[in-house]
Amino acid sequence: MTLAARDIHFGYRSRPVLAGASLTLAAGELVCLLGCNGAGKSTLLKIMLGLTRPARGEVTVDGAPLAGWSRRELAQIAAYVPQVHVAPFPYTVRQVALMGRLPATGILKAPGAADLARVQRALEHLGIPHLAERPYTEISGGERQLTLIARALAQEARLLVMDEPLAGLDYGNQVRLLERLEGLAAEGYGVLMTTHDPNQPLSGCQRVALLIDGRIAVDGAPGEVLTPTAIERLYGVRVDLLRTADGRGIAFRPMDGVRHAGRSP
């Protein structure tokens, strides 16, 4: 299953944001989308999910136009995990995850035993069944992110689109959550995530895409895409790439010299 955006254009009033961006997500891969603040990463995700309509361009699911799919059908294909989620009421973790069953049950039908079983499996899958009865408002940021991913898994979508899922988490939770995402991709889920940290994709992503000047400037394997030149072009900072003895890049280290971020040289 493949979700594809082709030649996407979008702007807010007189300010262009996307100017021909193209990106694909297929089952079984973990894709990281990098871009500076305001580059349009969140906008591109929302367009790929049909939440925002582009000015020009097309989004397809397995080659069929997104417009031909109902919201319920699309929800069973792709799930959205937002960057920030504040529950208006102290729902339990189980209740938040159970919201992922709404595309299947509708808002008027009470969840059945099968729905509850799917939610339990999702919680167990992510290692958080012990949080099931805890208020969502009283758990840590990392635990909230896992709960939102559990909600997406309960939705039974095979493509997961995540807006900065690692933002605001401490280093330990970032590592653990990234390992979970790598595991989901290995199980056949397609995972597309945005991030600001170029070090995160070095270890776990199959592909990295750089959004610059409204377009995907480069898209490929992390070892080929994530170079000091690309990072300077993307963020406007000079960096060194630290490597292991066998030459594999493992981390970027800032150097002196800063220019305007996110603009082509």
C-alpha positions as CSV (number, residue, x, y, z in Angstrom):
1,M,0.0,0.0,0.0
2,T,1.4,3.4,-1.0
3,L,0.3,7.0,-0.2
4,A,1.8,9.5,-2.6
5,A,1.7,13.2,-3.0
6,R,2.7,14.6,-6.3
7,D,3.5,18.2,-7.3
8,I,1.8,19.7,-4.3
9,H,1.3,23.5,-4.2
10,F,-0.2,25.3,-1.3
11,G,0.0,28.8,0.3
12,Y,-1.6,30.9,3.0
13,R,-3.0,34.0,1.4
14,S,0.0,35.6,-0.4
15,R,2.6,33.4,1.3
16,P,3.6,30.3,-0.7
17,V,4.4,27.3,1.5
18,L,4.6,24.3,-0.9
19,A,5.7,24.7,-4.5
20,G,5.7,21.3,-6.1
21,A,6.4,19.0,-3.2
22,S,6.3,15.2,-4.0
23,L,6.6,12.5,-1.4
24,T,5.6,8.8,-1.0
25,L,5.1,6.5,1.9
26,A,4.8,2.7,1.4
27,A,4.1,-0.1,3.9
28,G,7.2,-1.4,5.6
29,E,9.3,1.7,5.6
30,L,10.2,4.4,8.1
31,V,10.5,7.8,6.4
32,C,11.8,10.9,8.1
33,L,10.8,14.3,6.7
34,L,13.2,17.2,7.7
35,G,12.7,20.9,7.2
36,C,13.2,24.2,9.1
37,N,10.5,26.0,11.0
38,G,7.7,27.1,8.6
39,A,8.9,24.9,5.7
40,G,5.5,23.3,5.4
41,K,6.1,19.9,6.9
42,S,2.9,19.8,8.9
43,T,0.9,21.2,5.9
44,L,2.3,18.5,3.6
45,L,1.3,15.8,6.1
46,K,-2.3,17.2,6.4
47,I,-2.6,17.3,2.6
48,M,-1.4,13.7,2.3
49,L,-4.2,12.7,4.7
50,G,-6.9,14.7,3.0
51,L,-7.3,17.1,6.0
52,T,-6.2,20.1,3.8
53,R,-6.8,20.6,0.1
54,P,-3.9,21.6,-2.1
55,A,-4.1,24.5,-4.5
56,R,-2.5,22.2,-7.1
57,G,-1.2,18.7,-7.2
58,E,-2.6,15.3,-6.4
59,V,-2.6,12.7,-3.6
60,T,-3.2,9.1,-4.4
61,V,-3.6,5.8,-2.5
62,D,-2.2,2.9,-4.5
63,G,-2.6,5.1,-7.6
64,A,-6.3,6.0,-7.0
65,P,-7.0,9.7,-6.3
66,L,-7.6,10.5,-2.6
67,A,-10.8,12.3,-3.5
68,G,-12.4,8.9,-4.4
69,W,-12.0,7.5,-0.9
70,S,-14.5,8.1,1.8
71,R,-13.3,9.4,5.2
72,R,-14.1,6.1,6.8
73,E,-12.2,4.2,4.1
74,L,-9.2,6.5,4.4
75,A,-9.2,6.2,8.2
76,Q,-8.7,2.4,7.7
77,I,-5.7,3.1,5.5
78,A,-3.8,6.0,7.2
79,A,-3.8,7.3,10.7
80,Y,-2.6,10.7,12.0
81,V,-0.5,11.1,15.2
82,P,-0.4,14.9,16.0
83,Q,2.5,16.6,17.6
84,V,0.5,18.1,20.4
85,H,-2.6,16.7,21.9
86,V,-4.4,18.0,25.0
87,A,-7.4,16.0,26.2
88,P,-10.3,18.2,27.3
89,F,-11.2,15.7,29.9
90,P,-9.2,13.2,32.0
91,Y,-9.9,10.2,29.8
92,T,-8.0,7.1,30.7
93,V,-5.3,5.8,28.4
94,R,-7.7,3.0,27.3
95,Q,-10.4,5.5,26.4
96,V,-8.0,7.6,24.3
97,A,-6.8,4.5,22.4
98,L,-10.4,3.3,22.0
99,M,-11.1,6.5,20.0
100,G,-9.2,4.8,17.2
101,R,-12.2,2.5,16.8
102,L,-14.5,5.3,15.8
103,P,-14.0,4.9,12.0
104,A,-15.2,1.3,12.3
105,T,-18.0,1.7,14.9
106,G,-19.2,5.3,14.3
107,I,-20.0,7.7,17.1
108,L,-23.4,6.2,18.0
109,K,-22.4,2.6,18.5
110,A,-20.8,1.4,21.7
111,P,-17.6,-0.5,21.2
112,G,-17.9,-4.2,21.4
113,A,-15.7,-7.0,22.7
114,A,-13.7,-7.1,19.5
115,D,-13.0,-3.4,19.6
116,L,-11.9,-3.6,23.2
117,A,-9.6,-6.6,22.3
118,R,-8.0,-4.6,19.5
119,V,-7.3,-1.8,21.9
120,Q,-5.8,-4.1,24.4
121,R,-3.6,-5.6,21.7
122,A,-2.4,-2.2,20.7
123,L,-1.5,-1.2,24.3
124,E,0.4,-4.5,24.7
125,H,2.1,-4.0,21.4
126,L,3.6,-0.8,22.6
127,G,4.3,-2.0,26.1
128,I,1.9,0.2,27.9
129,P,-1.0,-2.1,29.1
130,H,-0.2,-1.1,32.7
131,L,-1.2,2.4,31.9
132,A,-4.7,1.4,30.6
133,E,-6.6,2.9,33.5
134,R,-4.3,5.9,34.2
135,P,-5.7,9.4,33.3
136,Y,-4.1,10.5,30.0
137,T,-3.6,13.9,31.5
138,E,-1.4,12.5,34.3
139,I,1.1,10.5,32.3
140,S,4.5,11.6,30.8
141,G,5.0,13.0,27.4
142,G,6.5,9.8,26.1
143,E,3.7,7.8,27.5
144,R,1.2,10.2,25.8
145,Q,2.9,9.7,22.5
146,L,2.7,5.9,22.9
147,T,-1.0,6.2,23.7
148,L,-1.6,8.2,20.5
149,I,0.3,5.6,18.5
150,A,-1.8,2.9,20.2
151,R,-4.9,4.8,19.1
152,A,-3.6,4.7,15.6
153,L,-2.9,1.0,15.8
154,A,-6.4,0.4,17.1
155,Q,-7.6,2.2,14.1
156,E,-6.1,-0.7,12.1
157,A,-4.5,1.7,9.6
158,R,-1.3,0.3,8.0
159,L,0.2,3.8,7.3
160,L,1.0,6.0,10.2
161,V,1.7,9.7,9.6
162,M,3.3,11.4,12.6
163,D,4.0,15.1,13.2
164,E,7.2,15.4,15.3
165,P,6.5,12.4,17.6
166,L,9.8,12.8,19.4
167,A,9.4,16.6,20.1
168,G,9.6,17.5,23.8
169,L,10.8,14.1,24.9
170,D,13.9,13.5,26.9
171,Y,16.7,11.5,25.3
172,G,15.8,8.2,26.8
173,N,12.2,8.4,25.6
174,Q,13.3,9.6,22.2
175,V,15.5,6.5,21.8
176,R,12.8,4.1,23.1
177,L,10.1,5.7,20.9
178,L,12.3,5.6,17.8
179,E,12.9,1.9,18.5
180,R,9.2,1.3,18.6
181,L,8.7,3.1,15.3
182,E,11.5,1.0,13.7
183,G,9.8,-2.1,15.0
184,L,6.5,-1.1,13.5
185,A,8.1,-0.5,10.1
186,A,9.7,-4.0,10.4
187,E,6.3,-5.4,11.0
188,G,5.0,-3.9,7.8
189,Y,3.6,-0.6,8.9
190,G,4.5,2.5,6.8
191,V,5.6,5.3,9.1
192,L,6.2,8.9,8.0
193,M,7.5,11.2,10.7
194,T,8.7,14.8,10.8
195,T,11.6,15.8,12.9
196,H,14.0,18.7,13.4
197,D,16.9,16.6,14.6
198,P,19.1,15.3,11.7
199,N,20.7,12.8,14.1
200,Q,17.5,10.8,14.6
201,P,17.2,9.4,11.1
202,L,20.9,8.3,10.9
203,S,20.1,5.0,12.7
204,G,16.6,3.9,12.0
205,C,15.0,5.4,8.9
206,Q,15.1,3.7,5.5
207,R,14.5,7.1,3.8
208,V,15.0,10.7,4.6
209,A,13.4,13.6,2.6
210,L,14.5,17.2,2.9
211,L,11.8,19.9,2.4
212,I,13.5,23.1,1.2
213,D,11.9,26.1,-0.6
214,G,8.6,24.3,-0.8
215,R,9.9,21.2,-2.6
216,I,11.5,17.9,-1.6
217,A,15.0,18.8,-2.5
218,V,16.4,15.3,-1.9
219,D,14.9,11.9,-0.9
220,G,16.9,8.8,-0.3
221,A,18.9,6.7,2.1
222,P,20.1,8.5,5.2
223,G,23.8,7.8,4.4
224,E,23.4,9.5,1.0
225,V,21.0,12.4,2.0
226,L,22.3,13.5,5.4
227,T,25.6,15.2,4.6
228,P,27.2,18.3,6.1
229,T,26.4,20.2,2.9
230,A,22.7,19.2,3.1
231,I,22.4,20.2,6.7
232,E,23.9,23.6,6.1
233,R,21.5,24.1,3.2
234,L,18.6,23.0,5.3
235,Y,19.3,24.7,8.7
236,G,21.9,27.3,7.9
237,V,24.5,25.9,10.2
238,R,27.9,24.4,9.4
239,V,28.4,20.9,10.9
240,D,30.8,18.0,11.0
241,L,29.6,14.4,10.6
242,L,31.1,12.2,13.2
243,R,31.8,8.7,11.9
244,T,32.6,5.2,13.2
245,A,35.8,3.4,12.4
246,D,34.1,1.8,9.4
247,G,33.0,5.2,8.0
248,R,29.3,5.1,9.1
249,G,27.9,8.5,10.1
250,I,26.5,8.6,13.6
251,A,26.1,12.2,14.7
252,F,26.4,15.8,13.5
253,R,28.5,18.3,15.4
254,P,27.9,22.1,14.9
255,M,30.8,24.3,13.7
256,D,31.2,28.0,13.5
257,G,29.2,30.0,11.0
258,V,25.4,30.5,10.7
259,R,23.4,31.8,7.8
260,H,19.7,32.0,6.9
261,A,18.1,28.6,7.4
262,G,16.1,26.7,4.9
263,R,17.1,28.6,1.8
264,S,19.0,27.4,-1.3
265,P,22.6,28.7,-1.5
